Amino acid sequence: MGLGRLLIAAGLLLIIVGVLIDFAGRLPFRIGRLPGDIYFHGKHTTFYFPLVTCILLSVLFSLVMWIFRR
């Protein structure tokens, strides 16, 4: 992949992330607080692991990379 295509891809990714951050409050779900994310709040500790969010982002990034490699 040439430098030009890489810069275009990075620019599009930044635009998409910017739009998602801008409209994140209006989405019916919150990234990082999806059903299936592990959250434990004890008396003196809090443990949070966004399991479903990690899987969803991994699938999304894998799909994007697969499209750009074609």
Secondary structure by P-SEA (a helix, b strand, c coil): ccaaaaaaaaaaaaaaaaaaaaaccccccccccccccbbbbcccbbbbbaaaaaaaaaaaaaaaaaaaac
